[in-house]
Amino acid sequence: MPLSLACCVNVPGFIYVIGGISDEGTELRSAEVYDPISRRWSALPVMVTRRAYVGVASLNNCIYAVGGWNEALGSLDTVEKYCLEE
């Protein structure tokens, strides 16, 4: 799906793409991971909150989606966490 205003983070061997805005203009709850060796995308569990302009960081095998913005809530001050070993 085409998207913009998402954020990416590299965790050794994989690229994670979090949130963004769809080509219809809707903020996304989605998170996906790209494996450059197999050249395949996989979906991760969706976030609780739709987020564009989100900040993303990885630490201790977890990915954090920090803040962002969406039309309904405005500027976000929440954090969501993906643990890669779960």
PDB file of N, CA, C and O in Angstrom:
ATOM      1  N   MET A   1       0.846  -1.170   0.000  1.00  0.00           N
ATOM      2  CA  MET A   1       0.000   0.000   0.000  1.00  0.00           C
ATOM      3  C   MET A   1       0.894   1.236   0.000  1.00  0.00           C
ATOM      4  O   MET A   1       1.832   1.310   0.794  1.00  0.00           O
ATOM      5  N   PRO A   2       0.632   2.189  -0.855  1.00  0.00           N
ATOM      6  CA  PRO A   2       1.401   3.438  -0.838  1.00  0.00           C
ATOM      7  C   PRO A   2       1.169   4.183   0.477  1.00  0.00           C
ATOM      8  O   PRO A   2       0.047   4.248   0.980  1.00  0.00           O
ATOM      9  N   LEU A   3       2.244   4.741   1.019  1.00  0.00           N
ATOM     10  CA  LEU A   3       2.108   5.521   2.242  1.00  0.00           C
ATOM     11  C   LEU A   3       3.171   6.603   2.280  1.00  0.00           C
ATOM     12  O   LEU A   3       4.154   6.564   1.541  1.00  0.00           O
ATOM     13  N   SER A   4       2.950   7.565   3.155  1.00  0.00           N
ATOM     14  CA  SER A   4       3.923   8.637   3.363  1.00  0.00           C
ATOM     15  C   SER A   4       3.954   8.964   4.848  1.00  0.00           C
ATOM     16  O   SER A   4       3.095   8.521   5.610  1.00  0.00           O
ATOM     17  N   LEU A   5       4.948   9.741   5.251  1.00  0.00           N
ATOM     18  CA  LEU A   5       5.089  10.233   6.622  1.00  0.00           C
ATOM     19  C   LEU A   5       5.165   9.116   7.657  1.00  0.00           C
ATOM     20  O   LEU A   5       4.751   9.294   8.803  1.00  0.00           O
ATOM     21  N   ALA A   6       5.700   7.958   7.246  1.00  0.00           N
ATOM     22  CA  ALA A   6       5.972   6.854   8.161  1.00  0.00           C
ATOM     23  C   ALA A   6       7.375   7.036   8.719  1.00  0.00           C
ATOM     24  O   ALA A   6       8.104   7.935   8.298  1.00  0.00           O
ATOM     25  N   CYS A   7       7.749   6.199   9.650  1.00  0.00           N
ATOM     26  CA  CYS A   7       9.101   6.224  10.185  1.00  0.00           C
ATOM     27  C   CYS A   7       9.688   4.822  10.097  1.00  0.00           C
ATOM     28  O   CYS A   7       8.970   3.828  10.207  1.00  0.00           O
ATOM     29  N   CYS A   8      10.993   4.756   9.899  1.00  0.00           N
ATOM     30  CA  CYS A   8      11.687   3.477   9.744  1.00  0.00           C
ATOM     31  C   CYS A   8      12.773   3.341  10.795  1.00  0.00           C
ATOM     32  O   CYS A   8      13.331   4.328  11.275  1.00  0.00           O
ATOM     33  N   VAL A   9      13.058   2.090  11.141  1.00  0.00           N
ATOM     34  CA  VAL A   9      14.172   1.793  12.032  1.00  0.00           C
ATOM     35  C   VAL A   9      14.787   0.473  11.586  1.00  0.00           C
ATOM     36  O   VAL A   9      14.086  -0.448  11.167  1.00  0.00           O
ATOM     37  N   ASN A  10      16.106   0.399  11.686  1.00  0.00           N
ATOM     38  CA  ASN A  10      16.826  -0.821  11.347  1.00  0.00           C
ATOM     39  C   ASN A  10      17.135  -1.586  12.629  1.00  0.00           C
ATOM     40  O   ASN A  10      17.730  -1.048  13.562  1.00  0.00           O
ATOM     41  N   VAL A  11      16.725  -2.836  12.654  1.00  0.00           N
ATOM     42  CA  VAL A  11      17.147  -3.764  13.689  1.00  0.00           C
ATOM     43  C   VAL A  11      17.935  -4.810  12.927  1.00  0.00           C
ATOM     44  O   VAL A  11      17.407  -5.384  11.975  1.00  0.00           O
ATOM     45  N   PRO A  12      19.182  -5.085  13.303  1.00  0.00           N
ATOM     46  CA  PRO A  12      20.079  -5.871  12.456  1.00  0.00           C
ATOM     47  C   PRO A  12      19.384  -6.963  11.641  1.00  0.00           C
ATOM     48  O   PRO A  12      18.794  -7.905  12.170  1.00  0.00           O
ATOM     49  N   GLY A  13      19.490  -6.778  10.325  1.00  0.00           N
ATOM     50  CA  GLY A  13      18.932  -7.732   9.384  1.00  0.00           C
ATOM     51  C   GLY A  13      17.555  -7.399   8.863  1.00  0.00           C
ATOM     52  O   GLY A  13      17.109  -8.006   7.889  1.00  0.00           O
ATOM     53  N   PHE A  14      16.860  -6.451   9.479  1.00  0.00           N
ATOM     54  CA  PHE A  14      15.485  -6.141   9.097  1.00  0.00           C
ATOM     55  C   PHE A  14      15.238  -4.634   9.137  1.00  0.00           C
ATOM     56  O   PHE A  14      15.911  -3.905   9.867  1.00  0.00           O
ATOM     57  N   ILE A  15      14.269  -4.176   8.348  1.00  0.00           N
ATOM     58  CA  ILE A  15      13.843  -2.778   8.343  1.00  0.00           C
ATOM     59  C   ILE A  15      12.378  -2.743   8.758  1.00  0.00           C
ATOM     60  O   ILE A  15      11.540  -3.424   8.168  1.00  0.00           O
ATOM     61  N   TYR A  16      12.077  -1.951   9.768  1.00  0.00           N
ATOM     62  CA  TYR A  16      10.714  -1.822  10.272  1.00  0.00           C
ATOM     63  C   TYR A  16      10.150  -0.477   9.847  1.00  0.00           C
ATOM     64  O   TYR A  16      10.819   0.549   9.972  1.00  0.00           O
ATOM     65  N   VAL A  17       8.909  -0.479   9.342  1.00  0.00           N
ATOM     66  CA  VAL A  17       8.212   0.738   8.919  1.00  0.00           C
ATOM     67  C   VAL A  17       6.965   0.865   9.788  1.00  0.00           C
ATOM     68  O   VAL A  17       6.136  -0.044   9.835  1.00  0.00           O
ATOM     69  N   ILE A  18       6.841   1.982  10.465  1.00  0.00           N
ATOM     70  CA  ILE A  18       5.804   2.179  11.475  1.00  0.00           C
ATOM     71  C   ILE A  18       4.941   3.384  11.118  1.00  0.00           C
ATOM     72  O   ILE A  18       5.455   4.455  10.796  1.00  0.00           O
ATOM     73  N   GLY A  19       3.603   3.194  11.181  1.00  0.00           N
ATOM     74  CA  GLY A  19       2.664   4.294  11.002  1.00  0.00           C
ATOM     75  C   GLY A  19       2.719   4.938   9.632  1.00  0.00           C
ATOM     76  O   GLY A  19       3.103   4.305   8.649  1.00  0.00           O
ATOM     77  N   GLY A  20       2.326   6.218   9.577  1.00  0.00           N
ATOM     78  CA  GLY A  20       2.309   6.974   8.334  1.00  0.00           C
ATOM     79  C   GLY A  20       0.900   7.362   7.934  1.00  0.00           C
ATOM     80  O   GLY A  20      -0.040   7.267   8.723  1.00  0.00           O
ATOM     81  N   ILE A  21       0.775   7.802   6.689  1.00  0.00           N
ATOM     82  CA  ILE A  21      -0.516   8.195   6.124  1.00  0.00           C
ATOM     83  C   ILE A  21      -0.711   7.435   4.824  1.00  0.00           C
ATOM     84  O   ILE A  21       0.196   7.362   3.996  1.00  0.00           O
ATOM     85  N   SER A  22      -1.913   6.864   4.648  1.00  0.00           N
ATOM     86  CA  SER A  22      -2.229   6.121   3.426  1.00  0.00           C
ATOM     87  C   SER A  22      -2.425   7.081   2.261  1.00  0.00           C
ATOM     88  O   SER A  22      -2.501   8.296   2.447  1.00  0.00           O
ATOM     89  N   ASP A  23      -2.506   6.524   1.062  1.00  0.00           N
ATOM     90  CA  ASP A  23      -2.735   7.382  -0.105  1.00  0.00           C
ATOM     91  C   ASP A  23      -4.132   7.991  -0.098  1.00  0.00           C
ATOM     92  O   ASP A  23      -4.406   8.900  -0.882  1.00  0.00           O
ATOM     93  N   GLU A  24      -5.037   7.503   0.784  1.00  0.00           N
ATOM     94  CA  GLU A  24      -6.361   8.116   0.955  1.00  0.00           C
ATOM     95  C   GLU A  24      -6.344   9.236   1.995  1.00  0.00           C
ATOM     96  O   GLU A  24      -7.361   9.898   2.202  1.00  0.00           O
ATOM     97  N   GLY A  25      -5.193   9.458   2.657  1.00  0.00           N
ATOM     98  CA  GLY A  25      -5.075  10.529   3.638  1.00  0.00           C
ATOM     99  C   GLY A  25      -5.397  10.132   5.064  1.00  0.00           C
ATOM    100  O   GLY A  25      -5.569  11.003   5.917  1.00  0.00           O
ATOM    101  N   THR A  26      -5.483   8.831   5.350  1.00  0.00           N
ATOM    102  CA  THR A  26      -5.796   8.343   6.685  1.00  0.00           C
ATOM    103  C   THR A  26      -4.524   7.939   7.420  1.00  0.00           C
ATOM    104  O   THR A  26      -3.672   7.251   6.858  1.00  0.00           O
ATOM    105  N   GLU A  27      -4.391   8.365   8.673  1.00  0.00           N
ATOM    106  CA  GLU A  27      -3.254   7.928   9.474  1.00  0.00           C
ATOM    107  C   GLU A  27      -3.367   6.420   9.693  1.00  0.00           C
ATOM    108  O   GLU A  27      -4.466   5.870   9.756  1.00  0.00           O
ATOM    109  N   LEU A  28      -2.212   5.762   9.807  1.00  0.00           N
ATOM    110  CA  LEU A  28      -2.180   4.302   9.872  1.00  0.00           C
ATOM    111  C   LEU A  28      -1.830   3.788  11.261  1.00  0.00           C
ATOM    112  O   LEU A  28      -1.089   4.425  12.008  1.00  0.00           O
ATOM    113  N   ARG A  29      -2.378   2.622  11.590  1.00  0.00           N
ATOM    114  CA  ARG A  29      -2.018   1.887  12.803  1.00  0.00           C
ATOM    115  C   ARG A  29      -1.033   0.770  12.469  1.00  0.00           C
ATOM    116  O   ARG A  29      -0.602   0.036  13.359  1.00  0.00           O
ATOM    117  N   SER A  30      -0.684   0.642  11.224  1.00  0.00           N
ATOM    118  CA  SER A  30       0.098  -0.506  10.765  1.00  0.00           C
ATOM    119  C   SER A  30       1.574  -0.404  11.111  1.00  0.00           C
ATOM    120  O   SER A  30       2.125   0.675  11.324  1.00  0.00           O
ATOM    121  N   ALA A  31       2.183  -1.576  11.157  1.00  0.00           N
ATOM    122  CA  ALA A  31       3.632  -1.718  11.302  1.00  0.00           C
ATOM    123  C   ALA A  31       4.020  -2.921  10.458  1.00  0.00           C
ATOM    124  O   ALA A  31       3.358  -3.958  10.490  1.00  0.00           O
ATOM    125  N   GLU A  32       5.098  -2.771   9.704  1.00  0.00           N
ATOM    126  CA  GLU A  32       5.544  -3.846   8.824  1.00  0.00           C
ATOM    127  C   GLU A  32       7.045  -4.010   8.932  1.00  0.00           C
ATOM    128  O   GLU A  32       7.763  -3.085   9.312  1.00  0.00           O
ATOM    129  N   VAL A  33       7.507  -5.197   8.594  1.00  0.00           N
ATOM    130  CA  VAL A  33       8.938  -5.481   8.614  1.00  0.00           C
ATOM    131  C   VAL A  33       9.345  -6.004   7.240  1.00  0.00           C
ATOM    132  O   VAL A  33       8.650  -6.817   6.631  1.00  0.00           O
ATOM    133  N   TYR A  34      10.491  -5.514   6.770  1.00  0.00           N
ATOM    134  CA  TYR A  34      11.038  -5.940   5.477  1.00  0.00           C
ATOM    135  C   TYR A  34      12.302  -6.751   5.718  1.00  0.00           C
ATOM    136  O   TYR A  34      13.201  -6.333   6.449  1.00  0.00           O
ATOM    137  N   ASP A  35      12.352  -7.919   5.088  1.00  0.00           N
ATOM    138  CA  ASP A  35      13.531  -8.779   5.136  1.00  0.00           C
ATOM    139  C   ASP A  35      14.253  -8.635   3.803  1.00  0.00           C
ATOM    140  O   ASP A  35      13.774  -9.159   2.798  1.00  0.00           O
ATOM    141  N   PRO A  36      15.389  -7.943   3.762  1.00  0.00           N
ATOM    142  CA  PRO A  36      16.065  -7.708   2.486  1.00  0.00           C
ATOM    143  C   PRO A  36      16.654  -8.973   1.858  1.00  0.00           C
ATOM    144  O   PRO A  36      16.910  -8.994   0.655  1.00  0.00           O
ATOM    145  N   ILE A  37      16.868 -10.010   2.636  1.00  0.00           N
ATOM    146  CA  ILE A  37      17.394 -11.252   2.061  1.00  0.00           C
ATOM    147  C   ILE A  37      16.305 -11.984   1.290  1.00  0.00           C
ATOM    148  O   ILE A  37      16.524 -12.399   0.152  1.00  0.00           O
ATOM    149  N   SER A  38      15.130 -12.147   1.901  1.00  0.00           N
ATOM    150  CA  SER A  38      14.024 -12.820   1.201  1.00  0.00           C
ATOM    151  C   SER A  38      13.240 -11.858   0.316  1.00  0.00           C
ATOM    152  O   SER A  38      12.446 -12.284  -0.522  1.00  0.00           O
ATOM    153  N   ARG A  39      13.470 -10.538   0.508  1.00  0.00           N
ATOM    154  CA  ARG A  39      12.770  -9.479  -0.231  1.00  0.00           C
ATOM    155  C   ARG A  39      11.259  -9.546  -0.006  1.00  0.00           C
ATOM    156  O   ARG A  39      10.467  -9.388  -0.935  1.00  0.00           O
ATOM    157  N   ARG A  40      10.885  -9.782   1.244  1.00  0.00           N
ATOM    158  CA  ARG A  40       9.466  -9.907   1.595  1.00  0.00           C
ATOM    159  C   ARG A  40       9.099  -8.987   2.749  1.00  0.00           C
ATOM    160  O   ARG A  40       9.885  -8.732   3.661  1.00  0.00           O
ATOM    161  N   TRP A  41       7.855  -8.500   2.663  1.00  0.00           N
ATOM    162  CA  TRP A  41       7.259  -7.702   3.728  1.00  0.00           C
ATOM    163  C   TRP A  41       6.366  -8.599   4.573  1.00  0.00           C
ATOM    164  O   TRP A  41       5.731  -9.515   4.052  1.00  0.00           O
ATOM    165  N   SER A  42       6.317  -8.338   5.879  1.00  0.00           N
ATOM    166  CA  SER A  42       5.403  -9.034   6.784  1.00  0.00           C
ATOM    167  C   SER A  42       4.738  -7.998   7.678  1.00  0.00           C
ATOM    168  O   SER A  42       5.362  -7.023   8.097  1.00  0.00           O
ATOM    169  N   ALA A  43       3.462  -8.225   7.962  1.00  0.00           N
ATOM    170  CA  ALA A  43       2.726  -7.324   8.853  1.00  0.00           C
ATOM    171  C   ALA A  43       3.018  -7.677  10.306  1.00  0.00           C
ATOM    172  O   ALA A  43       3.177  -8.847  10.654  1.00  0.00           O
ATOM    173  N   LEU A  44       3.085  -6.657  11.141  1.00  0.00           N
ATOM    174  CA  LEU A  44       3.188  -6.816  12.588  1.00  0.00           C
ATOM    175  C   LEU A  44       1.819  -6.507  13.186  1.00  0.00           C
ATOM    176  O   LEU A  44       0.953  -5.987  12.482  1.00  0.00           O
ATOM    177  N   PRO A  45       1.598  -6.813  14.465  1.00  0.00           N
ATOM    178  CA  PRO A  45       0.330  -6.412  15.088  1.00  0.00           C
ATOM    179  C   PRO A  45       0.141  -4.897  14.962  1.00  0.00           C
ATOM    180  O   PRO A  45       1.099  -4.130  15.060  1.00  0.00           O
ATOM    181  N   VAL A  46      -1.095  -4.485  14.744  1.00  0.00           N
ATOM    182  CA  VAL A  46      -1.368  -3.055  14.577  1.00  0.00           C
ATOM    183  C   VAL A  46      -1.219  -2.320  15.908  1.00  0.00           C
ATOM    184  O   VAL A  46      -1.383  -2.904  16.979  1.00  0.00           O
ATOM    185  N   MET A  47      -0.908  -1.043  15.818  1.00  0.00           N
ATOM    186  CA  MET A  47      -0.807  -0.203  17.012  1.00  0.00           C
ATOM    187  C   MET A  47      -2.202   0.147  17.522  1.00  0.00           C
ATOM    188  O   MET A  47      -3.186   0.039  16.790  1.00  0.00           O
ATOM    189  N   VAL A  48      -2.277   0.560  18.761  1.00  0.00           N
ATOM    190  CA  VAL A  48      -3.539   0.995  19.355  1.00  0.00           C
ATOM    191  C   VAL A  48      -3.996   2.303  18.717  1.00  0.00           C
ATOM    192  O   VAL A  48      -5.187   2.489  18.465  1.00  0.00           O
ATOM    193  N   THR A  49      -3.056   3.206  18.455  1.00  0.00           N
ATOM    194  CA  THR A  49      -3.351   4.551  17.969  1.00  0.00           C
ATOM    195  C   THR A  49      -2.818   4.753  16.560  1.00  0.00           C
ATOM    196  O   THR A  49      -1.697   4.353  16.246  1.00  0.00           O
ATOM    197  N   ARG A  50      -3.627   5.376  15.714  1.00  0.00           N
ATOM    198  CA  ARG A  50      -3.155   5.763  14.373  1.00  0.00           C
ATOM    199  C   ARG A  50      -2.102   6.853  14.537  1.00  0.00           C
ATOM    200  O   ARG A  50      -2.285   7.783  15.323  1.00  0.00           O
ATOM    201  N   ARG A  51      -0.970   6.738  13.778  1.00  0.00           N
ATOM    202  CA  ARG A  51       0.127   7.692  13.953  1.00  0.00           C
ATOM    203  C   ARG A  51       0.776   8.048  12.627  1.00  0.00           C
ATOM    204  O   ARG A  51       1.131   7.169  11.843  1.00  0.00           O
ATOM    205  N   ALA A  52       0.926   9.331  12.385  1.00  0.00           N
ATOM    206  CA  ALA A  52       1.788   9.846  11.318  1.00  0.00           C
ATOM    207  C   ALA A  52       2.820  10.726  12.010  1.00  0.00           C
ATOM    208  O   ALA A  52       2.639  11.087  13.173  1.00  0.00           O
ATOM    209  N   TYR A  53       3.881  11.071  11.327  1.00  0.00           N
ATOM    210  CA  TYR A  53       4.956  11.893  11.898  1.00  0.00           C
ATOM    211  C   TYR A  53       5.506  11.285  13.195  1.00  0.00           C
ATOM    212  O   TYR A  53       5.945  12.014  14.084  1.00  0.00           O
ATOM    213  N   VAL A  54       5.483   9.976  13.301  1.00  0.00           N
ATOM    214  CA  VAL A  54       5.885   9.271  14.517  1.00  0.00           C
ATOM    215  C   VAL A  54       7.407   9.142  14.591  1.00  0.00           C
ATOM    216  O   VAL A  54       8.077   8.998  13.569  1.00  0.00           O
ATOM    217  N   GLY A  55       7.935   9.195  15.795  1.00  0.00           N
ATOM    218  CA  GLY A  55       9.347   8.901  16.014  1.00  0.00           C
ATOM    219  C   GLY A  55       9.486   7.434  16.369  1.00  0.00           C
ATOM    220  O   GLY A  55       8.636   6.886  17.071  1.00  0.00           O
ATOM    221  N   VAL A  56      10.544   6.787  15.897  1.00  0.00           N
ATOM    222  CA  VAL A  56      10.743   5.362  16.162  1.00  0.00           C
ATOM    223  C   VAL A  56      12.189   5.126  16.580  1.00  0.00           C
ATOM    224  O   VAL A  56      13.115   5.699  16.007  1.00  0.00           O
ATOM    225  N   ALA A  57      12.368   4.273  17.586  1.00  0.00           N
ATOM    226  CA  ALA A  57      13.710   3.899  18.040  1.00  0.00           C
ATOM    227  C   ALA A  57      13.699   2.435  18.443  1.00  0.00           C
ATOM    228  O   ALA A  57      12.653   1.880  18.780  1.00  0.00           O
ATOM    229  N   SER A  58      14.872   1.814  18.406  1.00  0.00           N
ATOM    230  CA  SER A  58      14.992   0.434  18.885  1.00  0.00           C
ATOM    231  C   SER A  58      15.963   0.394  20.056  1.00  0.00           C
ATOM    232  O   SER A  58      16.973   1.098  20.072  1.00  0.00           O
ATOM    233  N   LEU A  59      15.637  -0.445  21.035  1.00  0.00           N
ATOM    234  CA  LEU A  59      16.469  -0.603  22.217  1.00  0.00           C
ATOM    235  C   LEU A  59      16.185  -1.973  22.822  1.00  0.00           C
ATOM    236  O   LEU A  59      15.029  -2.334  23.040  1.00  0.00           O
ATOM    237  N   ASN A  60      17.244  -2.732  23.092  1.00  0.00           N
ATOM    238  CA  ASN A  60      17.108  -4.038  23.754  1.00  0.00           C
ATOM    239  C   ASN A  60      16.084  -4.943  23.074  1.00  0.00           C
ATOM    240  O   ASN A  60      15.246  -5.550  23.741  1.00  0.00           O
ATOM    241  N   ASN A  61      16.153  -5.031  21.761  1.00  0.00           N
ATOM    242  CA  ASN A  61      15.294  -5.899  20.955  1.00  0.00           C
ATOM    243  C   ASN A  61      13.811  -5.515  21.019  1.00  0.00           C
ATOM    244  O   ASN A  61      12.934  -6.356  20.817  1.00  0.00           O
ATOM    245  N   CYS A  62      13.548  -4.255  21.297  1.00  0.00           N
ATOM    246  CA  CYS A  62      12.185  -3.717  21.247  1.00  0.00           C
ATOM    247  C   CYS A  62      12.190  -2.482  20.354  1.00  0.00           C
ATOM    248  O   CYS A  62      13.207  -1.802  20.217  1.00  0.00           O
ATOM    249  N   ILE A  63      11.045  -2.207  19.754  1.00  0.00           N
ATOM    250  CA  ILE A  63      10.862  -1.013  18.929  1.00  0.00           C
ATOM    251  C   ILE A  63       9.821  -0.135  19.611  1.00  0.00           C
ATOM    252  O   ILE A  63       8.770  -0.615  20.038  1.00  0.00           O
ATOM    253  N   TYR A  64      10.126   1.156  19.709  1.00  0.00           N
ATOM    254  CA  TYR A  64       9.233   2.113  20.356  1.00  0.00           C
ATOM    255  C   TYR A  64       8.720   3.109  19.324  1.00  0.00           C
ATOM    256  O   TYR A  64       9.508   3.723  18.605  1.00  0.00           O
ATOM    257  N   ALA A  65       7.401   3.268  19.248  1.00  0.00           N
ATOM    258  CA  ALA A  65       6.766   4.296  18.424  1.00  0.00           C
ATOM    259  C   ALA A  65       6.388   5.433  19.378  1.00  0.00           C
ATOM    260  O   ALA A  65       5.561   5.255  20.272  1.00  0.00           O
ATOM    261  N   VAL A  66       6.999   6.595  19.179  1.00  0.00           N
ATOM    262  CA  VAL A  66       6.904   7.691  20.140  1.00  0.00           C
ATOM    263  C   VAL A  66       6.188   8.881  19.515  1.00  0.00           C
ATOM    264  O   VAL A  66       6.584   9.379  18.462  1.00  0.00           O
ATOM    265  N   GLY A  67       5.121   9.330  20.185  1.00  0.00           N
ATOM    266  CA  GLY A  67       4.432  10.539  19.744  1.00  0.00           C
ATOM    267  C   GLY A  67       3.813  10.411  18.375  1.00  0.00           C
ATOM    268  O   GLY A  67       3.292   9.360  18.001  1.00  0.00           O
ATOM    269  N   GLY A  68       3.880  11.500  17.633  1.00  0.00           N
ATOM    270  CA  GLY A  68       3.266  11.563  16.316  1.00  0.00           C
ATOM    271  C   GLY A  68       2.052  12.470  16.320  1.00  0.00           C
ATOM    272  O   GLY A  68       1.897  13.336  17.181  1.00  0.00           O
ATOM    273  N   TRP A  69       1.202  12.248  15.341  1.00  0.00           N
ATOM    274  CA  TRP A  69       0.030  13.104  15.157  1.00  0.00           C
ATOM    275  C   TRP A  69      -1.049  12.309  14.440  1.00  0.00           C
ATOM    276  O   TRP A  69      -0.747  11.457  13.605  1.00  0.00           O
ATOM    277  N   ASN A  70      -2.313  12.589  14.766  1.00  0.00           N
ATOM    278  CA  ASN A  70      -3.423  12.133  13.930  1.00  0.00           C
ATOM    279  C   ASN A  70      -4.553  13.147  13.966  1.00  0.00           C
ATOM    280  O   ASN A  70      -4.641  13.967  14.880  1.00  0.00           O
ATOM    281  N   GLU A  71      -5.408  13.083  12.967  1.00  0.00           N
ATOM    282  CA  GLU A  71      -6.476  14.071  12.777  1.00  0.00           C
ATOM    283  C   GLU A  71      -7.418  14.130  13.972  1.00  0.00           C
ATOM    284  O   GLU A  71      -7.820  15.218  14.385  1.00  0.00           O
ATOM    285  N   ALA A  72      -7.776  12.983  14.534  1.00  0.00           N
ATOM    286  CA  ALA A  72      -8.760  12.941  15.613  1.00  0.00           C
ATOM    287  C   ALA A  72      -8.208  13.455  16.943  1.00  0.00           C
ATOM    288  O   ALA A  72      -8.917  14.134  17.686  1.00  0.00           O
ATOM    289  N   LEU A  73      -6.949  13.137  17.248  1.00  0.00           N
ATOM    290  CA  LEU A  73      -6.382  13.458  18.557  1.00  0.00           C
ATOM    291  C   LEU A  73      -5.373  14.596  18.542  1.00  0.00           C
ATOM    292  O   LEU A  73      -4.997  15.108  19.597  1.00  0.00           O
ATOM    293  N   GLY A  74      -4.933  14.994  17.356  1.00  0.00           N
ATOM    294  CA  GLY A  74      -3.906  16.029  17.259  1.00  0.00           C
ATOM    295  C   GLY A  74      -2.538  15.465  17.595  1.00  0.00           C
ATOM    296  O   GLY A  74      -2.213  14.335  17.231  1.00  0.00           O
ATOM    297  N   SER A  75      -1.739  16.261  18.290  1.00  0.00           N
ATOM    298  CA  SER A  75      -0.390  15.848  18.673  1.00  0.00           C
ATOM    299  C   SER A  75      -0.469  14.758  19.743  1.00  0.00           C
ATOM    300  O   SER A  75      -1.205  14.890  20.721  1.00  0.00           O
ATOM    301  N   LEU A  76       0.293  13.684  19.549  1.00  0.00           N
ATOM    302  CA  LEU A  76       0.241  12.537  20.458  1.00  0.00           C
ATOM    303  C   LEU A  76       1.403  12.578  21.445  1.00  0.00           C
ATOM    304  O   LEU A  76       2.523  12.939  21.084  1.00  0.00           O
ATOM    305  N   ASP A  77       1.128  12.206  22.692  1.00  0.00           N
ATOM    306  CA  ASP A  77       2.184  12.147  23.706  1.00  0.00           C
ATOM    307  C   ASP A  77       2.313  10.740  24.294  1.00  0.00           C
ATOM    308  O   ASP A  77       2.768  10.575  25.426  1.00  0.00           O
ATOM    309  N   THR A  78       1.915   9.737  23.526  1.00  0.00           N
ATOM    310  CA  THR A  78       1.948   8.354  23.983  1.00  0.00           C
ATOM    311  C   THR A  78       3.052   7.572  23.282  1.00  0.00           C
ATOM    312  O   THR A  78       3.591   8.001  22.261  1.00  0.00           O
ATOM    313  N   VAL A  79       3.377   6.412  23.855  1.00  0.00           N
ATOM    314  CA  VAL A  79       4.410   5.527  23.321  1.00  0.00           C
ATOM    315  C   VAL A  79       3.832   4.124  23.205  1.00  0.00           C
ATOM    316  O   VAL A  79       3.131   3.656  24.103  1.00  0.00           O
ATOM    317  N   GLU A  80       4.131   3.456  22.094  1.00  0.00           N
ATOM    318  CA  GLU A  80       3.762   2.051  21.929  1.00  0.00           C
ATOM    319  C   GLU A  80       5.028   1.245  21.717  1.00  0.00           C
ATOM    320  O   GLU A  80       5.997   1.730  21.135  1.00  0.00           O
ATOM    321  N   LYS A  81       5.010  -0.003  22.198  1.00  0.00           N
ATOM    322  CA  LYS A  81       6.218  -0.829  22.214  1.00  0.00           C
ATOM    323  C   LYS A  81       5.955  -2.173  21.539  1.00  0.00           C
ATOM    324  O   LYS A  81       4.962  -2.841  21.827  1.00  0.00           O
ATOM    325  N   TYR A  82       6.863  -2.560  20.635  1.00  0.00           N
ATOM    326  CA  TYR A  82       6.876  -3.895  20.036  1.00  0.00           C
ATOM    327  C   TYR A  82       8.093  -4.627  20.581  1.00  0.00           C
ATOM    328  O   TYR A  82       9.218  -4.153  20.422  1.00  0.00           O
ATOM    329  N   CYS A  83       7.890  -5.759  21.213  1.00  0.00           N
ATOM    330  CA  CYS A  83       9.025  -6.586  21.623  1.00  0.00           C
ATOM    331  C   CYS A  83       9.221  -7.658  20.563  1.00  0.00           C
ATOM    332  O   CYS A  83       8.303  -8.427  20.276  1.00  0.00           O
ATOM    333  N   LEU A  84      10.401  -7.711  19.988  1.00  0.00           N
ATOM    334  CA  LEU A  84      10.652  -8.572  18.842  1.00  0.00           C
ATOM    335  C   LEU A  84      10.777 -10.039  19.212  1.00  0.00           C
ATOM    336  O   LEU A  84      10.675 -10.894  18.332  1.00  0.00           O
ATOM    337  N   GLU A  85      10.992 -10.361  20.465  1.00  0.00           N
ATOM    338  CA  GLU A  85      11.129 -11.754  20.879  1.00  0.00           C
ATOM    339  C   GLU A  85       9.810 -12.380  21.282  1.00  0.00           C
ATOM    340  O   GLU A  85       9.760 -13.586  21.523  1.00  0.00           O
ATOM    341  N   GLU A  86       8.749 -11.610  21.363  1.00  0.00           N
ATOM    342  CA  GLU A  86       7.452 -12.153  21.801  1.00  0.00           C
ATOM    343  C   GLU A  86       6.687 -12.722  20.637  1.00  0.00           C
ATOM    344  O   GLU A  86       5.576 -13.222  20.814  1.00  0.00           O
TER     345      GLU A  86
END
